[in-house]
Amino acid sequence: MTEDKPWMIGGTPAHRWLAHERARLAVTLVDRLVSGVEQYRRLPREELARDIVTLVAENLGALADALRDKAVPDEPGRRVAETAVKGAQEGMPPEALTQAYELAFTEAWRELTARARPGDLADVLACTELVMVYMRGVTATVTAAYFEERSLRSAEEQAARHRRAAALMSGEPVPGTASRHLVLSLAMEESTAIATRRRTRRMLRELDAFCDGQALPLLDGGGGTVLLPWSGPWERVRELIERLSEAGRTPVTAAGAEEAAPGEIPDRVRETREILDVVRWFGLGPGLYRLPDVLVEYQLTRPSAATGRLAALLAPLDGHPGLLGTLETYLRLGRSRRAAAQELHLHPNTVDYRLRRVAALTGLDPADDACVPRIGAALAARRALG
């Protein structure tokens, strides 16, 4: 057999038989597709009869060309990437798309090889190998085009949500969004860029599941703000924060404020961020906090006759910025010496030494539970005084 001789099956060149039979096969294969794949049963009959049958026939024709040329093209199939993009836009799962191609090529191969004679073995094997390679190429093209489109759409949708969230946080009404939103400010330990992206995706899924995809988040590596169209019990929100911690695989500290209309949202955002600052200054740890949960601590951060005296408790550290920075980091990270050491790029023993120096200079031991509220209040007073 020379290279120019076509592959023969049943006395007919394989490519010629497939080119001749492709229209008939397309109708039969679409009927099989409708009965075997749920997503195609939902399509209108006219779309099946017009578009899908034509598409299957075109791709069988492309396969016939490959059999004629005895080579798989770099981009197998016709309109393969285009249909994958359309499927992604319509929400069809990728496996439904690849299953359609696999069914079409498998059935075409089955009918083609059913005509084989005893002397056709070599050509049958050659055709079989080419069809398998062709199918792999189509599957790769479909998958790449599908997920590229989904990624683009996801990025566009996320950007649109960010714009709506930013507008609402500026006090602007946004058509098409809920009339009132609950405001959450979140804080968590920062991570690498890749880990942050993965963590954010998992957390966004939890937020969307909580309110049917209507959450409006503005998140970054260290936290951010989320607007939720939610009027249910706060206990459910508390459970949401626990699920976000699990999804993000990191403790989440959250501050929440009551539902607000668009014009009230900027004030609620400011309130939740202040509450979050208070929670971190006083080392209260992860979980959900509202203003009633931190009334005393919050009030200690407001200017008063006691503010100056509270701030003076840490005056001995004024000449020791390293000690003050270590103290603040240690409290903000839930009194974790390891986390503080990691953030400050220090050895944990160095953190311990600095905290002992703080205790020696101020008389307030950061490792003593009884001293932490006074230290937190002193730090808050210093911030209040600027």
N, C-alpha and C positions, 0 to 999 in steps of 0.2 A: 504493500500500500504506500503510495507516494504522499507527500505533504499536500499536493493539490487535489488529491482524490477526496471527495466528501465522505463523511461518516455515513455508512449505509445501515439502515435497520429495516428489516422486512422488505427488502428490495427497493426502497426509496431513500434518497438522501434525507437524513434526520432533519436538517434545517428546512428543507422544502416541505416536508410533511407538516412540521409545526407551523410554518408560515401559512400554509393552506388551511389548517384546522383551528387556528387561533381564535377566530370569531366564534365558532361553535363551542370551543372549550371555554371561552370567556363567559358565555351565558350559563353553561353548566356549573362552572366554578363559582360564580356569584350566587347561584342557588344554594350551593354547598356552604358558602361563606355565611349566608343569611341563617341557615339552619344550625351552623356550628359556632358562630361568634355572636354573642349577645349585642355588642355595640352596633353591628351591622343590621340587626333586626329592627333597630330603632330608626334607621334612616328611611326617608320617604321612598316609595316604590319608584317614582319617576327619577330620583337621583341615582338609585341603584341601576335602573334600566339604561340611563343615559350616561352618567359619569363613571360609575364603578366598572360597568361592563367594558366601556371604552378604554379605561385605564388598564384593566387586566389584559385586554387584547393587545394594547400597545406594548406592555411589558413582555408578553409572550412573543411578540414580534421581535423585541430587542434580544430576547433569549435565542430566537431563531437566527438572528444575525450573528450572535456569538458562536453558535454551533457551526454556522457557515464559515466564519473566520477562524474557528478553532482557537479562540482567544477571548478572555474576559476583558472588556474595556475598563479603563481606569475608573469611570463612573457608570456602573452598570444600571440598566433600566432607563426608562424614560419618565420624567416627572416624578421620580422617586422622592427626591428631596422636597419638591414642591408639595406633594401629598402629605409628607411627614410634617411639614410646617402647618399645613391646613389642619391636620389631625390634632396637633398641639394646640392650635388656636381654638379648636372646637372641644377641647377637653377629652379627646379620645386617648385611652392609655396606649403606650408604645407597643405593648405586647399584642394588642389587637391589630395594629398596623403590620407588624412583622409576621403575625400569624396569617394574614391575608396573602402575603407574598409567598410564604412557605407552602401554604395550601395550593396556590396556583402552580408553582413550579413543581411541587411533588406530584400533583395530579397529572400535569403535562408529561413529566418524566415517566409516570406509571403507564399512561396510555401509549407513549412512544415506545417504551421497551417491551410492552406486551406484544408488539408486532414482531419481535426479534425471531430470527431463525438461528439454527445451531451454529452457522458459520459467522454470525454477527457479534460473537462475544467480545472481540477486541474493540470494535466500534461502540458497543454498548458500554463497556468499561470506560472508554474515553469520554463518551457523552455524559455518563454518570459523574465522572470526576469534574467535568466542566460545569455541570448544573450545580454541584455542591459548592464549588468555588464561587459561582455566580450568586448563589443564595447567600453565602457569607458576605459578599460584597454589598448586596442589597441591604442585608440586615445592618451592616456597619453604617451605610449611608443613611438609612432611616433613623437609626439611633442617634447619630451625630446631629442630623438636621433637627430632629425632634427636640433633643435636650438643649441645643443652641437656641431654638425658638422659645422654649420654656424659660430658659435662663434670661433671655432678653425681656420676655413678658414679665417675669418675676421682678427684674430690676426696674422696669417701667412702673409696674404696680406699686413697688416699694417706694419709688421716688414720688409717685403721686400721693401716697399715704403720708410721706414725710412733709410734702408741701401743705396738705390739709392740716396736719398736726401743727406745723409751724404757724400757719395762719390763725388757727384757733388759739394758740398760745400767745399770739399777739393781740387777741381780742376781736379778731375779724370773724363774722359769720361765714360759714362755708356751706353753700347749697349741697343738698344730698347727704348731709351728715345729721346725726342725732341732735335734738334741740338742747340736750343737757349731757354733760360728761362728768364722770368721776375722774379725779386727777390722782395719779401715782407718780412719785419720784423714787427711782431705784438706785441703789449703790451696790457694787460688788467688786471683788478683787480683779484687777486688770490681768490680762494674759497676752500671749503672742497673737499676732494678727490672724493667723490661720485658725487658732483655737477660738479666738473671739468671734470670727465669722460663723464657725460651726455652732458655738454656744448661742449666738444670737438667733440663728435659724431655728434651733430647737425651742428657744424661749418664745419666738414669734408664733410657732405652731401652738404652743400652750395658750398664748394670748388669744389667738384666733379661735381656738376651740372653746375658750371661755365665753366669747361673745360673738360667735358666728361670723368671724372674719371682719368684724367692725372695729377692732382695736386700732388706735392711731398712735404708733410708737415713734419716739425719737431716741434711739439707743446707740451707745458707743461702747467701747471696751470696758469702761468703768461704771456704766449704768445709763441713766437718762430719765426721760419722762414719758408716761403713757397716759393717753386719754381713753377711757372706757365708757361706752354707752350702757351704764349699769345702774340699776336702782334697787337691786336686791340686798340681802343681808351682808353685813361686813364680814361675817364668819366665812362666807364663800370667798371673799377677797383674800382673807387670811390664808385659806386653803390654796388659792391661786399662787400666792407668794411662796408657799411650800413647794408647789409643783414647779415653779420657775427655778427654785433652788436645785431641785432634782434634775430638771431638764438642763440647766446650765452647769450642773456639777460643781457649784460654788455657792456658798451662803449668800443670800440676797437680803439686804436691808431695804425696807420700803417705808415711805411716808405717804399717807393718804389724806385727801380732803374731800368734803362732801360734793355732791353733784353741783355743777355750775353751768349757767348759760354762757354763750360765747363771750359776752362782755365781762363776765366774772372770772373766766379761766385764768388770765394773767395773774390775778391776785391769789388764786388757789395754787398755781404753780409756785409762786413766791413763798407761800405758806408751807407747802410740802418740802421745798428745798431748805427752808429754815428749820423745819422739824428734823429733817435728815441730818443737818449740821449738828443740831443739839444731840441727837441720838449718838452720832459718832464722837462728839466731844466728850460725852459722858460714858463712852464705852459700853453702851447698852446691848450691843450684839445684834445679830440678824433677826428678821421677823418684820411684821407690819406694825407701824405706829401711827396713831392719830394724835391730834393736839391734846385731847383729854388724857392720853397716856403719858404725856410728858409736860404737864402743866407747870409743875414746880421747876423742872430743869429749864423749860422754855423761858419762864419768868426770870430765872437767874441770868439769862443772857441779855435781858433788857436793861438799859441804863437805869441806875437808881443810886440812892445814897450809899448802898453797900458795894457798888460795883468797883470803886477804887480800892477798897480794902481787900476784896476778893482777888483782884488782879495783883495786889502787892504780895500775896502769898507766894507767887512764883518769881518775884523780883530778884531773888538770889541767882536765878538762871539767866539774867539779862546778859551777862558777860560770857555765857556758854551756849551759843546757838546750836551746837551739836547735841547738847543735853536736851534742850527744849524741843528740837526737831524729833529726836528719838522718842521723847515722852509723848508728843502729839501723835506720831505714827503708831506707837504701841497701843494707845487708847483707841485710835481710829480703826485699827485692825483687830479689835476685840480682845486686846491684851494678849496677843499671840507673839511671843518673842521670836519665833521662827519666821512668821510672816513679816514682822518688822525688820528682822535682819535681812531677809530676802529683798524687801523693797529698798532698804537703805544700803544694800550691798555691803553688809557687815557680817562678821561672825556672830552667832548667837551669844557667845560669851562676852563680846564687846557690848551688845545690847544690855546684857545683865549688869555689866560694870557701870554703864551710863545710868541705868535706872537706880542702882545703889547710890551713885553720886547725887542724883536728884533727891533721893530720900535724905542723904546726909546734909545737903545744902538747904533744903526747904522744911525738913521735918515731916514731909508727906511721902509715904511709901507707895509707889504705884502698884506694888504687888499686894497691898493690903486692901481688901474689899471695903473696909471702913473709910479709907482715905480717898478712894476713887471719886465719890461724889464731890468732895471739896476740890480735888484736882480738876475735875471736869468743870466745876463752877468757876474756878480761877482762870482756866483757859478760855472759857466762854466770856468772862468779864474782860479779859485782855482783848479779845476779838471785838467786843462791844465798844471798847474805848479806842479801837483802831490801832 
